[in-house]
């Protein structure tokens, strides 16, 4: 194997696949990165057995070959080098890899690529394409609501349902629910639902970056794996097995009070209250007060022996006066991912879930369980 590529391209490629390198490797070789020549490109690949990421960079290939090298060692060394061409040479009689760049060189002991876990490339199954910018925003608005604890594995994933020309992403952790709909480039022939790990979608979001080309998703026939294809990058992820809860029944069908507020005002008032909520069980209190078609929302928090605060924002209120309390983090999370100028808060009772929706769009909703407080 003899190949050369730019230090910048190799560094970026290693950063991409490095996210899939096993940190606590049950199989030692999964802490390595696989280098393989493919035509006029150098393929980099890494896997932790749950997620695999492959990346292709431009290269000049003089002699084909493949080898695996300790990922952290290679990445740290490449990042320490000056800009310029890196020559990578694998000795035909050993597994030693020599790297040269300007006046720097190193020799690294590699391992046989045949021992590296195979990374499948799905050639059959259901394939859809989604606009990159829409998918990036949708993931951002949903993935944070997935559970982080493994006690209920299905809740650590995002339920992804393909139906006609639409895909619906839903995530829940038992305290909140986020649902986002977006369009497919072309409709699917039959309805399909799978659970994609939230960690995999969060990683995909980082990989999308500023890509403008559509992202391609392929679900294998067994519904056990998903292949996510971007420009010069592929990510394979295992799917979560199980049945996602019927979240539609968690969404209130009606409301007693609806307040429409400016997103920026609501977020600022919640941030101010969260300063005091930190020492008050994380509770932010909302009091919605109508007045002749208009009204206001009082956002407050208090912590015993420390203090309290109150912020008021203008609102258009339909319905009766009401009070409700939420976890400040949950409220901040959802307000932080919305992009519209106005949001609507819909409530039924102080002990019923609240619903937050962007005004002017019906493709997103967020349900938050209330907190029980003494008023």
Rosetta blueprint (number, residue, H / E / L):
1 X L
2 X E
3 X E
4 X E
5 X E
6 X E
7 X H
8 X H
9 X H
10 X H
11 X H
12 X H
13 X H
14 X H
15 X H
16 X H
17 X H
18 X H
19 X H
20 X H
21 X L
22 X L
23 X L
24 X L
25 X L
26 X L
27 X L
28 X H
29 X H
30 X H
31 X H
32 X E
33 X E
34 X E
35 X E
36 X E
37 X E
38 X E
39 X L
40 X L
41 X E
42 X E
43 X E
44 X E
45 X E
46 X E
47 X E
48 X L
49 X L
50 X L
51 X E
52 X E
53 X E
54 X E
55 X E
56 X E
57 X E
58 X E
59 X L
60 X E
61 X E
62 X E
63 X E
64 X L
65 X L
66 X E
67 X E
68 X E
69 X E
70 X E
71 X H
72 X H
73 X H
74 X H
75 X H
76 X H
77 X H
78 X H
79 X H
80 X H
81 X L
82 X L
83 X L
84 X L
85 X E
86 X E
87 X E
88 X E
89 X E
90 X E
91 X L
92 X L
93 X L
94 X L
95 X L
96 X E
97 X E
98 X E
99 X E
100 X E
101 X E
102 X L
103 X L
104 X E
105 X E
106 X E
107 X E
108 X E
109 X E
110 X L
111 X E
112 X L
113 X H
114 X H
115 X H
116 X L
117 X L
118 X L
119 X L
120 X L
121 X L
122 X L
123 X L
124 X L
125 X L
126 X E
127 X E
128 X E
129 X E
130 X E
131 X L
132 X H
133 X H
134 X H
135 X H
136 X H
137 X H
138 X H
139 X H
140 X H
141 X H
142 X H
143 X H
144 X H
145 X H
146 X L
147 X L
148 X L
149 X L
150 X H
151 X H
152 X H
153 X H
154 X H
155 X H
156 X H
157 X E
158 X E
159 X E
160 X E
161 X E
162 X E
163 X E
164 X L
165 X L
166 X E
167 X E
168 X E
169 X E
170 X E
171 X E
172 X E
173 X L
174 X L
175 X L
176 X E
177 X E
178 X E
179 X E
180 X E
181 X E
182 X E
183 X E
184 X L
185 X L
186 X L
187 X L
188 X L
189 X L
190 X L
191 X L
192 X E
193 X E
194 X E
195 X E
196 X E
197 X E
198 X H
199 X H
200 X H
201 X H
202 X H
203 X H
204 X H
205 X H
206 X H
207 X H
208 X H
209 X L
210 X L
211 X L
212 X L
213 X L
214 X L
215 X E
216 X E
217 X E
218 X E
219 X E
220 X L
221 X L
222 X L
223 X L
224 X L
225 X E
226 X E
227 X E
228 X E
229 X E
230 X E
231 X L
232 X L
233 X E
234 X E
235 X E
236 X E
237 X E
238 X E
239 X E
240 X E
241 X L
242 X L
243 X L
244 X L
245 X L
246 X L
247 X H
248 X H
249 X H
250 X H
251 X L
252 X L
253 X L
254 X L
255 X L
256 X L
257 X E
258 X E
259 X E
260 X E
261 X E
262 X E
263 X H
264 X H
265 X H
266 X H
267 X H
268 X H
269 X H
270 X H
271 X H
272 X H
273 X H
274 X H
275 X H
276 X H
277 X H
278 X L
279 X L
280 X L
281 X L
282 X L
283 X E
284 X E
285 X E
286 X E
287 X E
288 X E
289 X E
290 X E
291 X E
292 X L
293 X L
294 X E
295 X E
296 X E
297 X E
298 X E
299 X E
300 X E
301 X E
302 X E
303 X E
304 X L
305 X L
306 X L
307 X E
308 X E
309 X E
310 X E
311 X E
312 X E
313 X E
314 X E
315 X L
316 X E
317 X E
318 X E
319 X E
320 X L
321 X L
322 X E
323 X E
324 X E
325 X E
326 X E
327 X E
328 X H
329 X H
330 X H
331 X H
332 X H
333 X H
334 X H
335 X H
336 X H
337 X H
338 X L
339 X L
340 X L
341 X L
342 X E
343 X E
344 X E
345 X E
346 X E
347 X E
348 X L
349 X L
350 X L
351 X L
352 X L
353 X L
354 X E
355 X E
356 X E
357 X E
358 X E
359 X L
360 X L
361 X L
362 X L
363 X L
364 X E
365 X E
366 X E
367 X E
368 X E
369 X L
370 X L
371 X L
372 X L
373 X L
374 X L
375 X L
